[in-house]
Amino acid sequence: MARSNRGRYRWQALVAAALLLPVPVLAIAPPVVAQVYGSPTGAYRQGVERFAVGDYDGAIAAFSQALSFDPSDYEAYNYLGRSLYKTGDLSGAIVAYELALDIRPEYADVYNNLGVAQRAGGNLSEAIASYERAIELNPSLAPPHYNLALVAVEDDRREEAEAHLRDAIDADRRFAPAYRSLGELKLSQQDYRSAASLLGTAIDLNPNLDDTYGDLGLALVRLNRYDEALPVLLMALDRTGDRRADVHYAYGLLLAATNDLESAILSQEQALKIDNTDPSYWVALGDALRITGERDRAQTAYASALDLVERRSDLPSADLARVYFSLGDYYADEGRTAIAINSYQNAIDTAPDFPLGYVGMADMFVELGEYRSANEYYQQAIDLDPDSPIVYTRLGLLLYDEGETERAIDAWRTAIELDPNYSEAYVHLGNALANRPVQRR
């Protein structure tokens, strides 16, 4: 809408004072704007183009020029606010958004952008109110649902975060950030199937989400889908290089699972060069070293993991349980049954939904000859993860010890169907079919 010259210059002065921009820039007469950009529309279009390529200072200049011609252009104020936010000028961005809302109070997108700036400035309650107002004005707008989810994640309100993320997806089925964040949430909850599906969808919608490839690769590794994981993790390594230790960690897990243990060790060592504070990386290194027979180095790696566990209180329960499980395996290999049982029990106590803790306990009861208790623990593991090749491999050992050779063979074959690369199942199956002794370790 057009304003009188008096109203136009009043807005120019207000914007200049609020954004700390020189009045002459915002007060350039329309003919000068036309000379610089060809037309007022050209000034706005130039701003959009500058913003798209990351030239935020250029965008600020262009949108300021556009506003000097028409200070009632709420779209230009919105873009000006976004450009100022990108340069770190939070207060200027907030003023620009508020000016846009003065002109168009029902503009839901601006409320969402205002909330982003308010949250970045530490005004969380105001940000939440802005997001909620955006949703009230336009329930089908995905970003405010997504931003409310980010607030909930920061406060560890995971169920609430998931609800907001699903609302964002319902609002816009092509909003990739919501799929990515929900996939990350599912990955942290060990729901690897949901995580893989959501993260894969995020990449399909936006292949430039570089950090998503590593998370998808890890989810696929946890699902034993190594053929799918390999190209994803190679792409993740190419896109993130040495910026993300967890990508090297996931790649190392893949290499170990496919029996390239020497390369797995190198990959885990690289992860630790980038970040030596995550006990999961030390455990993965210890596991690979233990299998290759480097038991002293493995013990050192496990000791480092345990030291970190004792000093850190922020570890996810699943990661902590995995540390205890690997320690249990190490002690079991050493014949230190009591300490192994204690480690497996720690894994269960830490994460009751972590299936490998029950597998470890079942293994110990097999060695103690307490088959009924072992069977109960194996069944609990299967109930938690019916597609785990480890569970069926170890269950086969119990059945074999009980004289149930055919059922043991079936269990090992099931493990191989679940993971064609799982070497332990092949070893036991081959020994059983050749009538050779079958040993757990």
N, C-alpha and C positions, 0 to 999 in steps of 0.2 A: 504494500500500500504506500502511496506517495505522501510525503509530509511537506509542509511549508518550509521555506528556507530557514525561517526562524527556528522551527522544530528540528530541522536537520542539523543545524549548527549546535543547538543545545545538546543533541545526542552525541555529536562529534566530541564536544568538550567533555561530556560525561565519560565516554569511552576512553578518551585520551587520559583523563585523570585516573580512571579506575585501572587501566592496563599499563599505566606509566609509559605510554607511547607519546612521542612528541606530537603536539596538536597539529603542526603543519602537515604531518603525514596523513592524519585522519581527516584533515580539513582541505585536502587537495580538491580543487573544483572539478566537476565532472568532465570538462573538456580536456584537462590534463590527464585524467584517468584514461580517457579515450585515446590520447596520444600514446600512453605507455602500453596499454593492453588492447587497444582497438575498440573496446566497448566495456560498459560495466559488467555485462555478461562475460566478456573475455577475462576481466579481472578475477571474477569468481571461478571461472573454469581453470585459469592459470593456478589459482590457489589449490584447487582440487588436484591438479596434476602434480604440483610441487609436494603436496601432502602424500600422494600415492608413492612417490619415489623417495620419501624420507627427507626431503628438503624442508624442514619445518620452519626455519627462519624465512625462507622464501615464501612459504605458505602464509605465514603471519603477515608479511608485507603485502601480499596479494589480497588477502581477505580484508586487511585494513583499508586498502585502496577501494575495494568493493563497498565497504561500509561508509567510506567518505562520500560516496555517491548516493547510497541509500542506507541510512542508519537504521531502517526498519527491517532489514534483511535478516531474519532470524536464522536462516540456514547458514549465512556467513558467520554470524555470531557462534553458532554451534561448531562450525569448522575451525573458527578462530580459537575457541576454547580447547578443542582437541589438539590443535597445533601447539598452543601454549603449554598444555599438559605434557606433550611429548618433549618439550624443551626443559621441563622441570619447574615451570612457573605455575604452581598450583593455585596461588591466590588469583593470578590473572585469569586462569582458566575458569575458576569459579565465578568471577565477575562476568566473564563473557557468557557463560551458561545462564546466569541469572538475568542478564540483559535479554537473552533469547526468550526466556520464560516470561519476562515482562511483556514481550510482544505477543508471544503465543503460549499462554499458560497451560495448554493441554498437550504440549509436545512431549510425549513419553520418552523418546530417544534422548532428549536433552536431560531429563531427570535421571536417566541411567548414567549418562556421561558425568553429570554433576555428582552422582554418588561415587563414581570411580575416583574423581578428584578429591572428594571429601574423605574417602577411606584412605587414600594415599597420604592425606594430610593429618591422619590420626583422628578424624572426627567420625568415629564408627557409627554412633547412634544416628547422626545426621545422614550418613551414607545409607544406612538401612532404610530410613524413612524415605529417602529419594528413590531407592530401588522399589520399595513397596508402592510408592506413588506412580512410578512408571508402569508397574504391573496393573495397578488399578485403572490407569488410563488406557493401557493396551495389553491385555492378558496374553496376547499371541506374540509378544516381543520376547525373544529368547534371552538376550544378554542380562536383563535384571534378575531373572531366575538363576542364571549361571553365577552372577556376582553374589547373590545371597548364598549360594552353595559354597563359594570360596570363603565367605565369612564363617559359615558353619564348620567347614573343614579346619580352619584355623583354631576354632574352639573345640575341636575333636567331637563335634556333634555329627557323627557320621550318618545316622539314619536321616536326620534332617537334611544333610548335604545331598544324600542320594535322592530324596524327594524333590529337592529344588532342581537337581540335574535332570531328573526325569520330566519335570515340568518344562524345563528348557527344551528338551528333545520333543516333547509333545507340541510345544509352541512352534518349533522349526525343525523339521526332520533333517535338515541339511546343516545344522549348526554344529560344526566339527568340534569346537572346544568342549562342548558338553559330553560328547561321546568319549573324548580323550580323558577328561577328568573323571568321568564315571568308570572308565576302564582302569584308570590308575587306582581308584578306590577299591574296585573289585580285585585288582592284583594284590593290594595290601591285605585283603581279606582272604586270600588264597583261593578265590573263586576264579580259577584260571580260564575256564571255558567262557564265562561271561566276559572276563577281561580281554581275552583274545578276540572275541566277536566285536566288542565295543571299540577296541583300539584299531582293529582292522577297518572298521567302518570310518573311524576318524581319518585314517590315512587315505581311504578311498575318496572321502570328501575333500580332503586337503593334503595332497602329497608333500607339502612343504613343512609339515609338522615334524621337524627333524628329531626332536626328543622323544617322539612317540614310537619310533622304530625299535629302540632298545627295549622299551617296556613290552611291546608286542613280542619281540624275540624271546624275552624272559618267560612270558606267559606260555609261548609255544614250547619252550624247553621243558617247563614244568609239566606240560601235557604230553611230553615224550614225542612231540611232533617235530622231529629233528630236521627232516627234509624241508619242511616249511620254514623252520626257524633259521636255517643256515643263510639263505639269501637275505632275509630280513635283518639279521645281525650284521652281515657284511655291509649292507647298506647303512645300518646304524653306525658302524665303525667309520665308514666313509664320510658320513654327514657330521658326526660329532667328534671324531678323532680321539684325542686324549682329554677332552673336556668332561667326559662322563666315565667314571670308574665302573659304574654298574653295567655298562655295555661290555667292557672287557670281562667282567665277572660272568655275565650271562654267556658270552662266547666261550669262556673257559669251561663252563658247565656243559655246554654242547660238545666241546672237544673231548672232555672226559667221558661223557656218555657214549660217544662214538669211538672210544678207545684210543684216541690220540692224546695220550697222557702227557707226553713231553711238551706238546704245544699247549695243552691245558695249563700246565705249570707256568709256562711263560706268560700266558694270558692273565692268570691270577696274579702273578708277580707284577705285571703291568698295572692291573687294577690297584694293587697296594701301593705302587709308586705314586699314583694319583691321589689315593685316599687310603691311609692305613688305619683309619679309625672305625671301620666297619668290621665287626667280628665275622660276618658271613664270608667276607673275602678270605680271611685267615683260615676259616674252616674249610672252604673249597680248596685252598692250597694244601692244607693238611690232608684232606681226603685223597687228592691226587698223589701226593708224596707217599702216603701210606700204601696205596695200591702198587706204586712202583717200587716199594721196599725201602724207601728212604725214611725209616722210622724215626731217626733222631731229628731230622728236619721237620717231619710231621709233628712230632711232640712239641717242638718249638713253636710251630704255627698254632697248634691247639692251645698252648699255654698263652700265646698272645691273644687269642680269641677269648679265652676265659678271663684274662686280665681286663679286657675291654668290657666284658659282660658285667664284671664286678664293679667297674667304675662308671658305667653308663646306665642311667635310669630311663632313657628315652627310646629304648629298642622296642620295635614291634614284637609282640609275643611269639609270632611264628618264627622270626629270625632268632630269637633267644632259644626257642625250643630246638631249632635246627643245630645250634651250637651244642646243646646238651646231647642231642642224638649222636652227632659225630664223635663227641668225646666218649660216649658210651661204646660206640663201635671200636674206638681205639683201645679202650680198656678191655673190651671183650677179646680183642685180638691178642692182648697181652696176657690173657688168662686171669685178669683181675675182676672176677665176677661180681663181687660185692660193690666195688666202685662203679662198674658198668651199670648194674641195676640201679644204683643211686642216680646216675646220670640220666638214664632213661626215665626214671620216675620224675626227675626234675623237668624233663621235657614235657611229660604229661601234665604235671602241675602247672607249668607255665602256660601251656596252650592245650587245653583238653580236647580241642578239635584237630590236633596235629597227629596224623595217622602213624608217622614213623616212630613216635615215642612208644606206641603200643606194639609196633613190630619189634623194636629192640627188647622190650620186656618179654614178649613172647619167645624171642630167640633164647633169652637167658633161661626161661623155664624149660625150653626144649633141652638145653644142655644139662639142666638139673634133673631131667627126667620127669618133670611135673607137666605131663602132656595136657591134662584137662585145663589147667590154668593157662598154658600156652595157647590152646585152641580158643579160649575165651578172648585173649588179647588179640589174636589174629582176626577173630570175627569182628571185634571192635574196630580194628584198622580197616577191614573191608567195608564195614558200614560207613566209615568216614570217607573212604576213597576206593570205590569199587573198581577203579581203572588203574590201580597202582601195580606195576610189574614187580616192584620190590615185595609187596605184600604177598603176592601169589608165589614168588620165588621162595620166600622164607616159609610160607605155609607148606609148600611142597616138601621142605626138609622135615617138618613135623610129621607129615603124612608118611614119608619114607621111613622115619624112625619108628613109627607105629606099625610098620609092615604093610601100609597101604600104598604099595608101589604104583599101581595103575592110577590111583587118584593123585599121587605125587607127580607122576608124569603128565597128567592132565593139567595140574596146576602150573607146571613149568611151561607147558605149551601155551597156556593162557597168558602167562607172563610174556612169552615171546610174541604172541599176537598183539599184545598191548604195546610192546616195545621191541621191534625186530633187532635192535642194537644192544639189547641187555645181555651182556656176555655171561653174567653169573648164572642165568637161567639155562643158557646153552651148555655150560660146563656141567651143571647138575643133571640135565636131561641126557647129555651124552654119556656120562658115567653110568646113569641108571640103565640106559638102553644097552650099554656094553657090559653090564653086570660088574662094573668096577665100583669100588667104595665111593660113597657120596658123603662128602664132608662139608660142614658149614663154612669153615674158614681154611 
